[in-house]
């Protein structure tokens, strides 16, 4: 297959390129590929792909709150350009979205048909991106994921590991619950979905859920640190953008398709085992 991956140098994009290494992959990313440019779709059309995986995005949640117009330009307008280009060449489109399309007031895992109600600018821009993807490309699948971390780039797990090595104790929010997702596992599932007929919206996270505090505690334990992890509330650590208190995504539809993801604990264990190997490797261009 001919595959186009946007955001190809990012955390997920790097793993996606690995998953599709035996296919013809065109990786697109900044600075040469800018989703805010009106003609960015041209690169996709020229690649004539069978599948476009749109992982490129404005992912700075707090930054989006400070500059919502930029978030919308990248995540909504940019997604429309990608979707129209995919439709033009008859390609399948997989758009990577987020749990932040929900407001977090739910009390049971969100299913794909639940009404969206983003609480912040980032979620609103990704929600608009979902709508553009589905309306502009007939063969489109929106893959919502959550709490993504990987071996490449910055993320919560690496931050906790760094802080645990530097500080006598940690304070981590304990009143937000979600589904930590290992980018390698998400990329592997997208690899399966690339040739799958599923359309519409699909939730893909590692199995199980936890709070950020529980997640951090397990990270510290696996790393062998004896640093205490103190639970705090969201109010104790105010941020520009509101985070959903409960954003657990249901895997029911994924299971109906005959597909499953490993548990978040399993994903974290594999990440921890692989991290020293990756850390010793030179950075990829």
C-alpha positions in Angstrom: 0.0 0.0 0.0 0.9 3.6 -0.5 0.6 5.4 2.8 0.7 9.1 3.7 1.4 9.9 7.4 1.0 13.5 8.5 2.8 14.6 11.7 5.3 12.0 10.6 8.1 13.2 12.9 5.9 13.3 16.0 5.4 10.8 18.9 2.7 8.8 17.1 3.9 9.5 13.5 7.3 8.0 14.3 5.7 4.7 15.4 3.3 4.8 12.4 6.3 5.0 10.0 7.7 1.9 11.8 4.5 0.0 11.5 4.3 0.7 7.8 8.0 0.2 7.0 7.3 -2.5 4.5 4.9 -0.3 2.6 5.5 2.8 0.5 5.3 5.6 3.1 5.3 9.4 2.5 5.9 11.2 5.8 4.7 14.8 5.9 5.5 17.3 8.7 6.6 20.8 9.5 8.3 22.8 8.1 7.7 21.5 4.6 4.1 20.5 5.3 2.0 23.2 7.1 -1.6 22.4 7.8 -2.4 26.1 7.9 -1.4 26.6 4.2 -4.2 26.5 1.7 -2.3 24.3 -0.7 -1.0 21.7 1.8 -3.3 19.1 0.3 -1.2 19.1 -2.9 1.5 17.0 -1.3 -1.1 14.3 -0.5 -2.5 14.4 -4.0 1.0 14.1 -5.5 1.7 11.0 -3.3 -1.5 9.3 -4.7 -1.9 7.2 -1.5 -4.2 4.3 -0.8 -4.5 5.5 2.9 -3.9 8.8 4.6 -3.3 8.7 8.3 -3.7 12.2 9.7 -1.8 12.4 12.9 -0.6 15.9 12.5 -2.2 18.3 14.9 -1.9 21.3 17.3 -1.6 19.3 20.5 -0.7 22.0 23.1 -3.8 22.0 25.2 -3.0 25.1 27.2 -1.5 26.8 24.1 -4.8 26.2 22.3 -6.6 28.0 25.1 -4.3 31.0 24.7 -4.6 31.0 20.9 -7.8 29.2 19.9 -7.7 30.5 16.3 -4.4 28.7 15.7 -5.8 25.5 17.1 -8.8 25.8 14.9 -6.7 26.6 11.8 -4.6 23.5 12.3 -7.0 21.0 13.7 -10.2 21.9 11.8 -9.2 23.8 8.7 -6.1 21.7 8.2 -8.0 18.5 8.6 -10.5 19.6 6.0 -7.7 20.2 3.6 -6.3 16.7 4.3 -9.7 15.1 4.0 -10.5 16.8 0.7 -7.1 15.7 -0.7 -7.7 12.1 0.4 -11.2 12.2 -1.2 -9.7 13.6 -4.4 -7.4 10.6 -4.9 -9.9 8.0 -3.5 -7.9 7.3 -0.4 -9.0 6.0 2.9 -8.6 8.6 5.7 -7.8 7.8 9.3 -8.0 10.9 11.5 -6.5 10.7 15.0 -8.7 12.5 17.6 -9.0 12.8 21.3 -11.0 12.1 24.5 -11.1 15.9 24.9 -14.1 16.1 22.6 -16.1 15.2 25.8 -16.6 17.5 28.7 -15.7 14.8 31.3 -19.0 15.0 33.3 -19.9 11.4 32.5 -19.8 8.5 34.9 -19.5 5.6 32.6 -17.1 5.0 29.6 -18.0 7.1 26.6 -19.2 5.3 23.5 -18.7 6.6 20.0 -22.4 7.8 19.7 -22.3 9.9 22.9 -22.8 13.6 22.3 -19.6 15.6 22.2 -19.3 18.7 24.4 -15.6 19.9 24.5 -14.8 22.0 27.5 -11.8 23.9 25.9 -10.4 25.2 22.7 -8.2 22.2 22.0 -11.2 19.8 22.3 -13.4 22.1 20.2 -10.8 22.2 17.4 -10.4 18.4 17.4 -14.2 18.0 17.4 -14.5 20.3 14.5 -11.7 18.3 12.8 -13.8 15.1 13.3 -16.8 16.7 11.6 -14.7 17.9 8.7 -13.0 14.6 8.2 -16.3 12.7 8.1 -18.1 15.2 5.9 -15.3 15.7 3.3 -14.1 12.1 2.8 -16.5 9.3 2.3 -14.1 6.5 3.4 -13.1 8.1 6.7 -12.5 6.7 10.1 -12.0 8.9 13.2 -9.8 7.1 15.8 -10.3 8.7 19.2 -7.5 8.0 21.7 -6.4 9.3 25.1 -3.5 10.0 27.4 -1.0 9.2 24.7 2.7 8.6 25.5 5.5 7.0 23.5 9.2 6.4 23.1 9.7 9.4 20.9 9.1 13.0 22.1 7.9 14.5 25.3 5.1 13.0 27.4 3.7 12.5 30.9 5.6 9.3 31.5 9.0 10.8 30.7 8.2 13.9 32.8 7.3 11.7 35.8 10.5 9.7 35.4 12.6 12.9 35.2 10.9 14.5 38.2 11.2 11.2 40.2 15.0 11.3 39.6 15.3 14.9 40.7 12.8 15.5 43.5 12.2 14.0 47.0 8.4 13.7 46.4 5.8 14.2 43.6 2.3 15.7 43.6 0.0 14.4 40.9 -3.7 15.0 40.2 -6.0 12.2 41.5 -9.4 13.5 40.4 -9.0 13.0 36.6 -9.6 9.5 35.2 -8.8 8.2 31.7 -7.0 5.6 29.6 -3.2 5.8 29.3 -2.3 4.7 25.7 1.1 3.6 24.5 1.8 5.1 21.1 3.3 1.9 19.8 0.1 0.0 20.6 -2.1 2.7 18.9 0.1 2.7 15.8 -0.1 -1.1 15.6 -3.9 -0.9 15.8 -4.0 1.8 13.1 -1.9 -0.5 11.0 -4.7 -3.1 11.2 -7.4 -0.5 10.6 -5.8 0.9 7.5 -7.1 -2.1 5.5 -10.3 -2.5 7.6 -13.7 -1.4 6.2 -14.7 0.3 9.5 -15.9 3.9 9.0 -17.3 6.6 11.3 -15.8 6.9 14.8 -13.9 4.3 16.8 -12.4 4.5 20.3 -8.9 3.1 20.6 -7.0 3.2 23.9 -5.2 0.6 26.0 -7.6 -1.4 28.1 -8.5 -0.3 31.6 -8.4 3.1 33.2 -6.8 5.0 36.1 -6.2 8.5 37.5 -3.1 10.5 36.7 -2.0 9.8 40.3 -2.4 6.0 39.9 -0.6 6.2 36.5 2.3 8.1 38.1 2.5 5.8 41.0 2.9 2.8 38.7 5.5 4.6 36.6 7.6 5.3 39.7 7.2 1.8 41.0 8.3 0.2 37.7 11.3 2.5 37.6 12.4 1.4 41.0 12.2 4.8 42.6 11.2 5.2 46.3 9.8 8.6 45.8 6.4 9.2 47.5 3.6 10.3 45.1 1.1 12.6 46.8 -2.5 12.8 45.4 -3.8 16.3 44.8 -6.9 17.8 43.2 -7.2 19.6 39.9 -7.9 22.8 41.9 -4.5 22.4 43.6 -2.8 22.7 40.2 -4.7 25.2 38.0 -4.0 25.2 34.3 -5.2 27.6 31.5 -7.3 24.8 29.9 -10.0 22.8 31.7 -9.3 19.1 31.7 -12.1 16.5 31.6 -12.5 14.8 35.0 -13.7 11.6 33.5 -12.8 10.7 29.9 -12.7 6.9 29.9 -13.4 5.7 26.3 -15.4 2.5 25.8 -13.7 -0.2 23.7 -17.1 -1.9 22.9 -17.1 -1.1 19.2 -13.5 -2.1 18.8 -14.3 -5.5 20.4 -17.3 -5.9 18.1 -14.9 -5.6 15.2 -12.9 -8.5 16.7 -10.0 -6.3 17.8 -8.5 -5.7 21.2 -5.7 -3.6 22.8 -3.4 -4.6 25.6 -4.0 -3.3 29.1 -2.4 0.1 30.0 -0.3 -1.7 32.6 1.1 -4.0 29.9 1.8 -1.1 27.6 3.6 0.8 30.3 5.8 -2.2 31.2 6.9 -2.6 27.6 7.6 1.2 27.3 9.8 1.0 30.4 11.7 -1.9 29.1 12.3 -0.2 25.7 13.1 3.2 27.0 16.8 2.8 27.9 17.4 1.4 24.5 15.7 4.3 22.8 17.4 6.8 25.1 20.8 5.6 24.1 20.0 5.9 20.4 20.8 9.1 18.4 17.8 11.3 17.7 16.1 10.7 14.4 16.2 13.4 11.8 
